[in-house]
Amino acid sequence: MLQKIQLALSVGLAVITCLLLSPDEAFSQDPFYQGKTLTIIQSRRPGGTGDMRVRAIVPLLKKHIPGHPNIVMRYMPGAGGAKAANHLYRAARPNGLIIANTSVGMTVKGVVGAAGVRYDLKKFIYLGSPYSTNFSMLITWKEAGFNSLKKLQAASGVRIGGQSVGFITYIEGRVFAYFLDLKDPVFVTGYGGAEMDLALQRGEIDGRSNAGETILRRQPQWVEKDLIDIHAALESPKGFRFKHPAFDSVPALETFVRTEKEREVLSLARSFRYAGTPWIAPPGVPKERAEILQAAMRKTLKDPEFFQRYEKLTGAVPTPLLPEEQTKAIRGFPRDPEVLSVIKKLAGPGALPPR
């Protein structure tokens, strides 16, 4: 009997203490993100395809995070995505209120150990990607006069545009130049994606790498009025093509491969695109908050409204990569030293590696 009375008193005292200290917490608990602001760092300038991909996600992410936080964007271009990744890894508070969407270049630089990388790819918390396919092409402006692959290969000093050293468009421009045997190509950087389109039209550059859906969304007249020449395509994964009659006969870069080692180089370059543009949280975010963010991204990437927004803003159909799939893809990249040496040179500022 005495034990029952003592137990009842203990329970009663615990309830009273909870009510006195925190009445709200005694019966309910507000979601962590309620009333807070989630900052998304983008490793690019606003207005390009990457920015549109993020904007397709943001309203749905807010919808699916319990507490529906405010979401703000912070743009941090530079070093092919490594600048934003370094900041997230080294400077951002791991409180679950700062995440990033970086470029594929950040993944490439992390895998090859490029100069300036101050992050460990394996330690980020991966949240997923809205796409895992890509169809890039090397295009030149019609007035540049390279209306055949032979003319392009015979020319010296063809100017190919890119955002920054290590950015994926820059890397793919160099991958095209490498496999197509261009003579002493010049890589001109410092553009945003849309700015590069204007540079091409103004004659500041001769060509660039660009995705099929981006061309048709942003510059459909280039195809409709035959204003560009298309020389080769990089399919990610192999065999994937963005459907359009103008792209059907474009030769795949695979047809220019000479050796098995080159095939491995191209395969690794292609696999970077499969990992998508990583949405990441910094190491050290509390487990429960990381799981909230990952669960919200899973729901977002499966939400029919997201599919509608993505297609409207980018002109492409999303091919989502869920958090666990992205984690596995990035941590599973092959690490053959000889292949990585070639990729490192292709992603860097120096001359192209010899074939």
C-alpha positions as YAML, in Angstrom:
chain: A
units: angstrom
residues:
- id: 1
  name: MET
  ca: [0.00, 0.00, 0.00]
- id: 2
  name: LEU
  ca: [2.82, 2.37, 0.95]
- id: 3
  name: GLN
  ca: [4.56, 1.68, -2.37]
- id: 4
  name: LYS
  ca: [1.39, 2.58, -4.29]
- id: 5
  name: ILE
  ca: [1.05, 5.86, -2.41]
- id: 6
  name: GLN
  ca: [4.69, 6.73, -3.07]
- id: 7
  name: LEU
  ca: [4.29, 5.93, -6.79]
- id: 8
  name: ALA
  ca: [1.16, 8.09, -7.05]
- id: 9
  name: LEU
  ca: [2.93, 10.98, -5.33]
- id: 10
  name: SER
  ca: [5.94, 10.67, -7.67]
- id: 11
  name: VAL
  ca: [3.75, 10.72, -10.78]
- id: 12
  name: GLY
  ca: [1.76, 13.64, -9.46]
- id: 13
  name: LEU
  ca: [4.86, 15.64, -8.64]
- id: 14
  name: ALA
  ca: [6.31, 14.94, -12.14]
- id: 15
  name: VAL
  ca: [3.14, 16.18, -13.84]
- id: 16
  name: ILE
  ca: [3.01, 19.32, -11.66]
- id: 17
  name: THR
  ca: [6.70, 20.03, -12.33]
- id: 18
  name: CYS
  ca: [6.19, 19.75, -16.10]
- id: 19
  name: LEU
  ca: [3.21, 22.08, -15.97]
- id: 20
  name: LEU
  ca: [5.07, 24.65, -13.90]
- id: 21
  name: LEU
  ca: [8.22, 24.60, -15.99]
- id: 22
  name: SER
  ca: [6.76, 24.33, -19.50]
- id: 23
  name: PRO
  ca: [2.98, 23.86, -19.91]
- id: 24
  name: ASP
  ca: [3.25, 23.70, -23.70]
- id: 25
  name: GLU
  ca: [5.93, 21.03, -23.66]
- id: 26
  name: ALA
  ca: [3.97, 18.95, -21.16]
- id: 27
  name: PHE
  ca: [1.31, 18.06, -23.71]
- id: 28
  name: SER
  ca: [2.69, 19.02, -27.13]
- id: 29
  name: GLN
  ca: [5.89, 19.92, -28.87]
- id: 30
  name: ASP
  ca: [6.11, 22.40, -31.72]
- id: 31
  name: PRO
  ca: [8.14, 21.22, -34.74]
- id: 32
  name: PHE
  ca: [11.75, 22.39, -34.64]
- id: 33
  name: TYR
  ca: [11.41, 24.29, -37.94]
- id: 34
  name: GLN
  ca: [8.27, 26.21, -37.00]
- id: 35
  name: GLY
  ca: [8.92, 29.96, -37.08]
- id: 36
  name: LYS
  ca: [12.50, 29.47, -38.28]
- id: 37
  name: THR
  ca: [14.29, 30.28, -41.55]
- id: 38
  name: LEU
  ca: [16.04, 27.66, -43.66]
- id: 39
  name: THR
  ca: [18.86, 29.06, -45.83]
- id: 40
  name: ILE
  ca: [19.72, 27.33, -49.11]
- id: 41
  name: ILE
  ca: [23.18, 28.17, -50.46]
- id: 42
  name: GLN
  ca: [23.41, 27.85, -54.23]
- id: 43
  name: SER
  ca: [26.82, 27.42, -55.85]
- id: 44
  name: ARG
  ca: [25.80, 29.43, -58.91]
- id: 45
  name: ARG
  ca: [24.42, 32.74, -60.06]
- id: 46
  name: PRO
  ca: [20.65, 33.20, -60.31]
- id: 47
  name: GLY
  ca: [18.71, 32.64, -63.51]
- id: 48
  name: GLY
  ca: [20.29, 29.52, -64.99]
- id: 49
  name: THR
  ca: [18.93, 26.00, -65.26]
- id: 50
  name: GLY
  ca: [20.39, 25.01, -61.90]
- id: 51
  name: ASP
  ca: [18.57, 27.88, -60.23]
- id: 52
  name: MET
  ca: [15.32, 26.83, -61.90]
- id: 53
  name: ARG
  ca: [15.78, 23.29, -60.56]
- id: 54
  name: VAL
  ca: [16.09, 24.68, -57.04]
- id: 55
  name: ARG
  ca: [13.06, 26.93, -57.47]
- id: 56
  name: ALA
  ca: [11.03, 23.91, -58.56]
- id: 57
  name: ILE
  ca: [11.82, 22.26, -55.24]
- id: 58
  name: VAL
  ca: [11.58, 25.10, -52.69]
- id: 59
  name: PRO
  ca: [7.77, 25.43, -52.29]
- id: 60
  name: LEU
  ca: [7.36, 21.66, -51.96]
- id: 61
  name: LEU
  ca: [10.25, 21.37, -49.52]
- id: 62
  name: LYS
  ca: [8.63, 24.01, -47.34]
- id: 63
  name: LYS
  ca: [5.34, 22.14, -47.59]
- id: 64
  name: HIS
  ca: [6.85, 18.84, -46.46]
- id: 65
  name: ILE
  ca: [9.09, 20.07, -43.61]
- id: 66
  name: PRO
  ca: [7.04, 19.96, -40.38]
- id: 67
  name: GLY
  ca: [6.66, 23.53, -39.18]
- id: 68
  name: HIS
  ca: [6.91, 24.96, -42.73]
- id: 69
  name: PRO
  ca: [9.95, 27.23, -42.24]
- id: 70
  name: ASN
  ca: [10.64, 30.33, -44.28]
- id: 71
  name: ILE
  ca: [13.19, 29.56, -47.00]
- id: 72
  name: VAL
  ca: [15.73, 32.05, -48.33]
- id: 73
  name: MET
  ca: [18.33, 31.69, -51.05]
- id: 74
  name: ARG
  ca: [21.97, 32.71, -50.88]
- id: 75
  name: TYR
  ca: [24.08, 32.57, -54.04]
- id: 76
  name: MET
  ca: [27.74, 31.65, -53.68]
- id: 77
  name: PRO
  ca: [29.26, 30.91, -57.13]
- id: 78
  name: GLY
  ca: [32.91, 30.05, -57.53]
- id: 79
  name: ALA
  ca: [35.44, 27.25, -57.94]
- id: 80
  name: GLY
  ca: [33.00, 24.97, -59.71]
- id: 81
  name: GLY
  ca: [30.84, 24.60, -56.61]
- id: 82
  name: ALA
  ca: [33.79, 24.04, -54.26]
- id: 83
  name: LYS
  ca: [33.46, 27.52, -52.73]
- id: 84
  name: ALA
  ca: [29.93, 26.79, -51.49]
- id: 85
  name: ALA
  ca: [30.89, 23.27, -50.41]
- id: 86
  name: ASN
  ca: [33.90, 24.57, -48.48]
- id: 87
  name: HIS
  ca: [31.71, 27.13, -46.74]
- id: 88
  name: LEU
  ca: [29.09, 24.56, -45.79]
- id: 89
  name: TYR
  ca: [31.73, 22.13, -44.55]
- id: 90
  name: ARG
  ca: [33.94, 24.61, -42.67]
- id: 91
  name: ALA
  ca: [31.87, 27.63, -41.67]
- id: 92
  name: ALA
  ca: [28.15, 26.83, -41.61]
- id: 93
  name: ARG
  ca: [26.61, 26.00, -38.25]
- id: 94
  name: PRO
  ca: [25.44, 22.35, -38.27]
- id: 95
  name: ASN
  ca: [22.07, 23.22, -36.78]
- id: 96
  name: GLY
  ca: [19.88, 22.02, -39.66]
- id: 97
  name: LEU
  ca: [19.04, 25.57, -40.75]
- id: 98
  name: ILE
  ca: [21.67, 25.85, -43.50]
- id: 99
  name: ILE
  ca: [21.83, 23.48, -46.45]
- id: 100
  name: ALA
  ca: [23.21, 23.80, -49.98]
- id: 101
  name: ASN
  ca: [22.60, 22.82, -53.54]
- id: 102
  name: THR
  ca: [25.91, 22.58, -55.34]
- id: 103
  name: SER
  ca: [26.99, 21.78, -58.87]
- id: 104
  name: VAL
  ca: [28.30, 18.51, -60.21]
- id: 105
  name: GLY
  ca: [31.73, 20.17, -60.31]
- id: 106
  name: MET
  ca: [31.86, 20.07, -56.52]
- id: 107
  name: THR
  ca: [31.56, 16.28, -56.71]
- id: 108
  name: VAL
  ca: [34.23, 15.99, -59.40]
- id: 109
  name: LYS
  ca: [36.69, 18.14, -57.48]
- id: 110
  name: GLY
  ca: [36.05, 16.23, -54.28]
- id: 111
  name: VAL
  ca: [36.67, 12.86, -55.95]
- id: 112
  name: VAL
  ca: [39.93, 13.88, -57.67]
- id: 113
  name: GLY
  ca: [41.23, 15.93, -54.74]
- id: 114
  name: ALA
  ca: [41.53, 19.15, -56.69]
- id: 115
  name: ALA
  ca: [43.39, 22.16, -55.32]
- id: 116
  name: GLY
  ca: [41.27, 24.27, -52.99]
- id: 117
  name: VAL
  ca: [39.02, 21.44, -51.84]
- id: 118
  name: ARG
  ca: [38.59, 21.65, -48.07]
- id: 119
  name: TYR
  ca: [35.74, 19.19, -47.64]
- id: 120
  name: ASP
  ca: [35.35, 15.43, -47.44]
- id: 121
  name: LEU
  ca: [32.59, 14.18, -49.76]
- id: 122
  name: LYS
  ca: [31.93, 11.17, -47.54]
- id: 123
  name: LYS
  ca: [31.03, 13.32, -44.54]
- id: 124
  name: PHE
  ca: [28.26, 15.46, -46.03]
- id: 125
  name: ILE
  ca: [24.65, 14.53, -45.32]
- id: 126
  name: TYR
  ca: [23.01, 13.93, -48.70]
- id: 127
  name: LEU
  ca: [19.42, 14.97, -49.29]
- id: 128
  name: GLY
  ca: [18.91, 13.91, -52.93]
- id: 129
  name: SER
  ca: [18.71, 15.45, -56.39]
- id: 130
  name: PRO
  ca: [15.83, 16.31, -58.75]
- id: 131
  name: TYR
  ca: [17.57, 14.66, -61.68]
- id: 132
  name: SER
  ca: [19.99, 11.83, -62.41]
- id: 133
  name: THR
  ca: [20.09, 12.03, -66.23]
- id: 134
  name: ASN
  ca: [21.59, 14.54, -68.63]
- id: 135
  name: PHE
  ca: [22.06, 15.07, -72.35]
- id: 136
  name: SER
  ca: [24.84, 17.60, -73.01]
- id: 137
  name: MET
  ca: [26.02, 18.70, -76.44]
- id: 138
  name: LEU
  ca: [28.93, 20.69, -77.78]
- id: 139
  name: ILE
  ca: [27.48, 23.51, -79.86]
- id: 140
  name: THR
  ca: [29.09, 26.32, -81.85]
- id: 141
  name: TRP
  ca: [27.52, 29.49, -83.20]
- id: 142
  name: LYS
  ca: [26.69, 29.15, -86.89]
- id: 143
  name: GLU
  ca: [28.53, 32.35, -87.82]
- id: 144
  name: ALA
  ca: [31.75, 30.94, -86.36]
- id: 145
  name: GLY
  ca: [31.89, 28.78, -89.49]
- id: 146
  name: PHE
  ca: [32.31, 25.32, -87.96]
- id: 147
  name: ASN
  ca: [29.46, 23.68, -89.81]
- id: 148
  name: SER
  ca: [31.13, 20.26, -89.80]
- id: 149
  name: LEU
  ca: [33.15, 18.29, -87.30]
- id: 150
  name: LYS
  ca: [36.12, 18.25, -89.71]
- id: 151
  name: LYS
  ca: [36.19, 22.06, -89.80]
- id: 152
  name: LEU
  ca: [36.01, 22.22, -86.03]
- id: 153
  name: GLN
  ca: [38.87, 19.74, -85.67]
- id: 154
  name: ALA
  ca: [40.98, 21.55, -88.27]
- id: 155
  name: ALA
  ca: [40.65, 24.92, -86.53]
- id: 156
  name: SER
  ca: [43.13, 26.08, -83.90]
- id: 157
  name: GLY
  ca: [42.26, 28.02, -80.78]
- id: 158
  name: VAL
  ca: [38.50, 27.42, -80.74]
- id: 159
  name: ARG
  ca: [37.09, 29.40, -77.79]
- id: 160
  name: ILE
  ca: [34.85, 27.36, -75.52]
- id: 161
  name: GLY
  ca: [32.92, 29.08, -72.75]
- id: 162
  name: GLY
  ca: [32.42, 27.99, -69.16]
- id: 163
  name: GLN
  ca: [31.20, 29.37, -65.85]
- id: 164
  name: SER
  ca: [34.34, 28.80, -63.77]
- id: 165
  name: VAL
  ca: [37.20, 26.33, -63.60]
- id: 166
  name: GLY
  ca: [35.72, 23.11, -62.23]
- id: 167
  name: PHE
  ca: [32.09, 23.97, -62.97]
- id: 168
  name: ILE
  ca: [30.40, 21.07, -64.75]
- id: 169
  name: THR
  ca: [29.76, 22.99, -67.99]
- id: 170
  name: TYR
  ca: [33.45, 23.93, -68.06]
- id: 171
  name: ILE
  ca: [34.47, 20.32, -67.40]
- id: 172
  name: GLU
  ca: [32.18, 18.94, -70.08]
- id: 173
  name: GLY
  ca: [33.45, 21.52, -72.58]
- id: 174
  name: ARG
  ca: [36.94, 20.18, -71.94]
- id: 175
  name: VAL
  ca: [35.74, 16.57, -72.12]
- id: 176
  name: PHE
  ca: [34.33, 17.31, -75.58]
- id: 177
  name: ALA
  ca: [37.53, 19.06, -76.67]
- id: 178
  name: TYR
  ca: [39.62, 16.13, -75.40]
- id: 179
  name: PHE
  ca: [37.71, 13.36, -77.15]
- id: 180
  name: LEU
  ca: [37.15, 15.37, -80.35]
- id: 181
  name: ASP
  ca: [40.88, 16.19, -80.64]
- id: 182
  name: LEU
  ca: [40.46, 19.95, -80.88]
- id: 183
  name: LYS
  ca: [43.69, 21.86, -81.55]
- id: 184
  name: ASP
  ca: [44.80, 24.13, -78.71]
- id: 185
  name: PRO
  ca: [41.29, 25.07, -77.59]
- id: 186
  name: VAL
  ca: [40.93, 28.16, -75.40]
- id: 187
  name: PHE
  ca: [38.60, 27.93, -72.39]
- id: 188
  name: VAL
  ca: [36.98, 31.24, -71.51]
- id: 189
  name: THR
  ca: [35.44, 31.45, -68.04]
- id: 190
  name: GLY
  ca: [33.57, 33.98, -65.91]
- id: 191
  name: TYR
  ca: [30.04, 33.64, -67.29]
- id: 192
  name: GLY
  ca: [26.74, 32.66, -65.77]
- id: 193
  name: GLY
  ca: [24.76, 30.14, -67.81]
- id: 194
  name: ALA
  ca: [22.48, 32.71, -69.47]
- id: 195
  name: GLU
  ca: [25.40, 35.14, -69.92]
- id: 196
  name: MET
  ca: [27.24, 32.49, -71.89]
- id: 197
  name: ASP
  ca: [24.37, 32.37, -74.37]
- id: 198
  name: LEU
  ca: [24.80, 36.10, -75.01]
- id: 199
  name: ALA
  ca: [28.58, 35.71, -75.29]
- id: 200
  name: LEU
  ca: [28.05, 33.05, -77.95]
- id: 201
  name: GLN
  ca: [25.76, 35.31, -79.96]
- id: 202
  name: ARG
  ca: [28.13, 38.29, -79.63]
- id: 203
  name: GLY
  ca: [31.09, 36.25, -80.86]
- id: 204
  name: GLU
  ca: [33.00, 36.42, -77.55]
- id: 205
  name: ILE
  ca: [33.19, 32.62, -77.61]
- id: 206
  name: ASP
  ca: [32.81, 30.13, -80.44]
- id: 207
  name: GLY
  ca: [31.06, 27.34, -78.58]
- id: 208
  name: ARG
  ca: [29.94, 25.83, -75.30]
- id: 209
  name: SER
  ca: [28.59, 22.67, -73.74]
- id: 210
  name: ASN
  ca: [24.88, 22.87, -73.02]
- id: 211
  name: ALA
  ca: [22.04, 20.53, -72.12]
- id: 212
  name: GLY
  ca: [19.40, 19.83, -74.74]
- id: 213
  name: GLU
  ca: [16.48, 20.85, -72.52]
- id: 214
  name: THR
  ca: [18.23, 24.10, -71.57]
- id: 215
  name: ILE
  ca: [18.63, 25.10, -75.20]
- id: 216
  name: LEU
  ca: [15.00, 24.39, -75.99]
- id: 217
  name: ARG
  ca: [13.75, 26.18, -72.87]
- id: 218
  name: ARG
  ca: [15.97, 29.24, -73.04]
- id: 219
  name: GLN
  ca: [16.88, 29.59, -76.73]
- id: 220
  name: PRO
  ca: [14.43, 27.54, -78.85]
- id: 221
  name: GLN
  ca: [15.07, 29.83, -81.85]
- id: 222
  name: TRP
  ca: [18.63, 28.52, -82.04]
- id: 223
  name: VAL
  ca: [17.24, 25.17, -83.15]
- id: 224
  name: GLU
  ca: [14.20, 26.47, -85.03]
- id: 225
  name: LYS
  ca: [16.24, 28.94, -87.11]
- id: 226
  name: ASP
  ca: [19.36, 26.76, -87.44]
- id: 227
  name: LEU
  ca: [21.61, 29.25, -85.63]
- id: 228
  name: ILE
  ca: [23.93, 26.66, -84.10]
- id: 229
  name: ASP
  ca: [25.96, 23.65, -85.17]
- id: 230
  name: ILE
  ca: [25.84, 20.59, -82.92]
- id: 231
  name: HIS
  ca: [28.92, 18.38, -82.98]
- id: 232
  name: ALA
  ca: [28.67, 15.64, -80.34]
- id: 233
  name: ALA
  ca: [26.62, 14.53, -77.36]
- id: 234
  name: LEU
  ca: [27.47, 13.26, -73.90]
- id: 235
  name: GLU
  ca: [24.75, 10.88, -72.76]
- id: 236
  name: SER
  ca: [24.28, 10.34, -69.02]
- id: 237
  name: PRO
  ca: [23.58, 7.50, -68.57]
- id: 238
  name: LYS
  ca: [24.82, 5.91, -71.77]
- id: 239
  name: GLY
  ca: [22.01, 5.79, -74.31]
- id: 240
  name: PHE
  ca: [19.92, 8.55, -72.69]
- id: 241
  name: ARG
  ca: [18.80, 11.27, -75.10]
- id: 242
  name: PHE
  ca: [16.64, 14.33, -74.75]
- id: 243
  name: LYS
  ca: [14.01, 13.71, -77.41]
- id: 244
  name: HIS
  ca: [14.00, 16.21, -80.28]
- id: 245
  name: PRO
  ca: [14.42, 15.67, -84.04]
- id: 246
  name: ALA
  ca: [17.37, 18.09, -84.16]
- id: 247
  name: PHE
  ca: [19.30, 15.95, -81.68]
- id: 248
  name: ASP
  ca: [18.60, 12.49, -83.10]
- id: 249
  name: SER
  ca: [21.60, 12.31, -85.44]
- id: 250
  name: VAL
  ca: [24.16, 13.93, -83.12]
- id: 251
  name: PRO
  ca: [27.00, 11.42, -82.61]
- id: 252
  name: ALA
  ca: [27.55, 10.17, -79.08]
- id: 253
  name: LEU
  ca: [30.95, 10.99, -77.60]
- id: 254
  name: GLU
  ca: [31.37, 7.26, -77.07]
- id: 255
  name: THR
  ca: [32.07, 6.88, -80.80]
- id: 256
  name: PHE
  ca: [35.31, 8.89, -80.45]
- id: 257
  name: VAL
  ca: [36.83, 6.69, -77.73]
- id: 258
  name: ARG
  ca: [40.03, 4.88, -78.74]
- id: 259
  name: THR
  ca: [41.09, 2.74, -75.79]
- id: 260
  name: GLU
  ca: [39.59, 0.94, -72.83]
- id: 261
  name: LYS
  ca: [41.21, 3.44, -70.48]
- id: 262
  name: GLU
  ca: [39.53, 6.30, -72.34]
- id: 263
  name: ARG
  ca: [36.25, 4.42, -72.04]
- id: 264
  name: GLU
  ca: [36.75, 4.36, -68.28]
- id: 265
  name: VAL
  ca: [37.47, 8.11, -68.27]
- id: 266
  name: LEU
  ca: [34.28, 8.80, -70.19]
- id: 267
  name: SER
  ca: [32.32, 6.45, -67.95]
- id: 268
  name: LEU
  ca: [33.47, 8.29, -64.83]
- id: 269
  name: ALA
  ca: [32.72, 11.67, -66.41]
- id: 270
  name: ARG
  ca: [29.24, 10.37, -67.20]
- id: 271
  name: SER
  ca: [28.68, 8.94, -63.73]
- id: 272
  name: PHE
  ca: [29.21, 12.35, -62.11]
- id: 273
  name: ARG
  ca: [26.01, 13.47, -63.80]
- id: 274
  name: TYR
  ca: [24.16, 10.43, -62.45]
- id: 275
  name: ALA
  ca: [24.82, 11.69, -58.92]
- id: 276
  name: GLY
  ca: [22.94, 14.84, -59.88]
- id: 277
  name: THR
  ca: [23.40, 18.26, -58.31]
- id: 278
  name: PRO
  ca: [23.86, 17.36, -54.65]
- id: 279
  name: TRP
  ca: [21.55, 18.80, -52.01]
- id: 280
  name: ILE
  ca: [23.65, 18.57, -48.87]
- id: 281
  name: ALA
  ca: [23.67, 19.40, -45.18]
- id: 282
  name: PRO
  ca: [26.92, 19.92, -43.27]
- id: 283
  name: PRO
  ca: [28.46, 17.17, -41.14]
- id: 284
  name: GLY
  ca: [27.33, 17.27, -37.53]
- id: 285
  name: VAL
  ca: [23.67, 18.16, -38.06]
- id: 286
  name: PRO
  ca: [21.71, 16.41, -35.28]
- id: 287
  name: LYS
  ca: [20.42, 13.06, -36.48]
- id: 288
  name: GLU
  ca: [16.75, 13.88, -35.94]
- id: 289
  name: ARG
  ca: [17.00, 17.12, -37.95]
- id: 290
  name: ALA
  ca: [18.92, 15.43, -40.76]
- id: 291
  name: GLU
  ca: [16.20, 12.80, -40.93]
- id: 292
  name: ILE
  ca: [13.52, 15.51, -41.07]
- id: 293
  name: LEU
  ca: [15.27, 17.13, -44.04]
- id: 294
  name: GLN
  ca: [15.80, 13.81, -45.83]
- id: 295
  name: ALA
  ca: [12.19, 12.74, -45.27]
- id: 296
  name: ALA
  ca: [10.93, 16.09, -46.55]
- id: 297
  name: MET
  ca: [13.09, 15.78, -49.67]
- id: 298
  name: ARG
  ca: [11.82, 12.24, -50.31]
- id: 299
  name: LYS
  ca: [8.24, 13.50, -50.15]
- id: 300
  name: THR
  ca: [9.10, 16.48, -52.35]
- id: 301
  name: LEU
  ca: [10.72, 14.37, -55.05]
- id: 302
  name: LYS
  ca: [7.65, 12.11, -55.15]
- id: 303
  name: ASP
  ca: [5.09, 14.93, -55.09]
- id: 304
  name: PRO
  ca: [3.12, 15.27, -58.38]
- id: 305
  name: GLU
  ca: [3.16, 19.05, -57.92]
- id: 306
  name: PHE
  ca: [6.96, 19.00, -57.96]
- id: 307
  name: PHE
  ca: [6.94, 17.14, -61.30]
- id: 308
  name: GLN
  ca: [4.66, 19.81, -62.77]
- id: 309
  name: ARG
  ca: [6.75, 22.69, -61.46]
- id: 310
  name: TYR
  ca: [10.02, 21.14, -62.58]
- id: 311
  name: GLU
  ca: [8.86, 20.54, -66.13]
- id: 312
  name: LYS
  ca: [7.38, 24.05, -66.35]
- id: 313
  name: LEU
  ca: [10.55, 25.77, -65.09]
- id: 314
  name: THR
  ca: [13.23, 23.63, -66.75]
- id: 315
  name: GLY
  ca: [11.53, 22.12, -69.80]
- id: 316
  name: ALA
  ca: [12.61, 18.64, -68.71]
- id: 317
  name: VAL
  ca: [11.02, 15.71, -66.91]
- id: 318
  name: PRO
  ca: [12.67, 15.12, -63.50]
- id: 319
  name: THR
  ca: [14.49, 11.88, -62.80]
- id: 320
  name: PRO
  ca: [14.80, 12.09, -58.99]
- id: 321
  name: LEU
  ca: [17.58, 10.58, -56.93]
- id: 322
  name: LEU
  ca: [16.53, 9.95, -53.33]
- id: 323
  name: PRO
  ca: [18.89, 10.65, -50.40]
- id: 324
  name: GLU
  ca: [20.04, 7.08, -49.90]
- id: 325
  name: GLU
  ca: [20.57, 6.61, -53.67]
- id: 326
  name: GLN
  ca: [22.65, 9.77, -53.92]
- id: 327
  name: THR
  ca: [24.72, 8.81, -50.89]
- id: 328
  name: LYS
  ca: [25.49, 5.43, -52.43]
- id: 329
  name: ALA
  ca: [26.31, 6.94, -55.85]
- id: 330
  name: ILE
  ca: [28.74, 9.53, -54.52]
- id: 331
  name: ARG
  ca: [30.48, 7.22, -52.08]
- id: 332
  name: GLY
  ca: [30.77, 4.53, -54.74]
- id: 333
  name: PHE
  ca: [32.70, 6.41, -57.44]
- id: 334
  name: PRO
  ca: [35.61, 4.35, -58.84]
- id: 335
  name: ARG
  ca: [39.03, 5.50, -57.68]
- id: 336
  name: ASP
  ca: [41.42, 4.18, -60.36]
- id: 337
  name: PRO
  ca: [44.47, 6.50, -60.04]
- id: 338
  name: GLU
  ca: [45.17, 6.66, -63.77]
- id: 339
  name: VAL
  ca: [41.57, 7.53, -64.61]
- id: 340
  name: LEU
  ca: [41.38, 10.09, -61.79]
- id: 341
  name: SER
  ca: [44.59, 11.71, -63.07]
- id: 342
  name: VAL
  ca: [42.97, 12.37, -66.45]
- id: 343
  name: ILE
  ca: [39.72, 13.62, -64.89]
- id: 344
  name: LYS
  ca: [41.69, 15.92, -62.59]
- id: 345
  name: LYS
  ca: [43.41, 17.53, -65.57]
- id: 346
  name: LEU
  ca: [40.12, 17.86, -67.43]
- id: 347
  name: ALA
  ca: [38.59, 19.59, -64.41]
- id: 348
  name: GLY
  ca: [41.59, 21.89, -63.90]
- id: 349
  name: PRO
  ca: [42.90, 25.10, -65.49]
- id: 350
  name: GLY
  ca: [45.88, 23.70, -67.40]
- id: 351
  name: ALA
  ca: [46.35, 22.17, -70.83]
- id: 352
  name: LEU
  ca: [44.29, 19.17, -71.81]
- id: 353
  name: PRO
  ca: [45.96, 15.82, -71.09]
- id: 354
  name: PRO
  ca: [47.48, 14.01, -74.10]
- id: 355
  name: ARG
  ca: [45.53, 11.10, -75.54]
...
